Amino acid sequence: MLEVIFTDGKIGSKAVKIIGLAEKAKVDSKFLAKDEIKLVKKAVQQAGFSGKKGSFVEVFGSTGKIIVAGLGEKPEALDLQMLGGALAKKLFKDAVACFYVEEIKGCRLSPEEIAHNVAFGLMIGSYRFDKYFTRKKQDEYPNLEQVIFKVPQPKKVSEDFRYFAALGNAVRYARDLCNEPANYLTPEVFADDIRRLSYLGLEIDILDAKQLKEKEFNLLLSVAQGSVNEPRVAVIRWKGRPEQEAFDCGLVGKGVTFDSGGISLKPGNGMWDMKRDMTGAAAVVATLKAMALYNAPCNAVGIVGLVENMPAADPTRPGDVVTSMSGQTVEILNTDAEGRLVLADCMWYLQENYPVGTIIDIATLTGATMRALGDQYAGVFANDDKLAAALIKAGDVSGERLWRLPVGDGYDKMINSDIADMKNIGGANAGGSTAACFLQRFVKKGNKWAHLDIAGVDDETKGTPLCPKGATGFGVRVLSTFVNNL
């Protein structure tokens, strides 16, 4: 992974020099020699460069390569992260680069914050998933190994970067999990990878199929019974406040490692992407990993249900009735509405076994939410206004934006069953809200709850400065920002 260094010392001559230039600012950097400044000024003038956000000028001369990056008039944190991601692409063939950080007039961010955000953008923007290529040429792989930030008080800046470093590591980890093909990332393999994280100080329990049956994870097992790959449930605890018994929040993730739809088989077109029906679980696990890496001062417990939804072996039939762990009965009308079944038992188990008053579940749950919000926002449903507002604010800060959608009695009535307590689908309309209402029936009275539907934002189809094509790792940044403010 890319190495980020903060220093106030000398920089090697082989490093690409990068200077950030605010809009309409003059080229006058202490980082450049007089002849370099002259060269840069000429290049800036010839290119008509004015420092607008997202613009660049590259200068090549006897002094080496210099990149002038436009910062805009008053750059915000997310602007600087996007800049970092764009630089990762521009530096693809370079081994070492150095970014000179100066104070920007009129910008509310300090030089330290500027460095942190550009560095974080570089960390996640340089991500690649190259694991399964066998014929890729060496020059097709990124060459960038190290980016140095020339800053005042480098020791303090480096120490304060711990949160960003942990977050960058976690986002990349989540993307790795989500990009894995389902024949490699089975529920058992996923669980084994989670167990490995105990070296960070996380307390981890893995429940196998026998234990899940004993503990009556009946809804989850009804999803898994069509697959030869046995299910697992992972419970992950972080105690940043060991003197406190209660947990500040509980995180629940859907981990369907492949979703064929079961007997309610999905169309073949696009089914290959159903390997990513576990991105909610990846976000939960990666968030807890980040918390351990930066020693978050709060207590959190996560639970992820890991299953494969297949139509073989002994699958659940449409029309079957299953008794959930909570004792409520569910008529399963569509076996492709399986994620809510997995989440329901996990949510109930969490509340039964851990003192937690705030629960957030995250899942690629419904196409309805994706059709409503596209790839611009994830949907948030909640039974508490303050919790919803806190999550939306965390989304605005982190760049993983959320839009609140409704739950209510009218939607809840749509999942009433004629022969059981509820059915697992509510009809053709308002699918996101009826799915959320289903989950809400498994929230104990008095507990605050929010559901994040990330079906439209878990996959990047074109590539952006902060994410190449493939899994986005959505959820890690917004959840980490939320728990960091508890």
Disulfide bonds with the S-S distance in Angstrom:
none
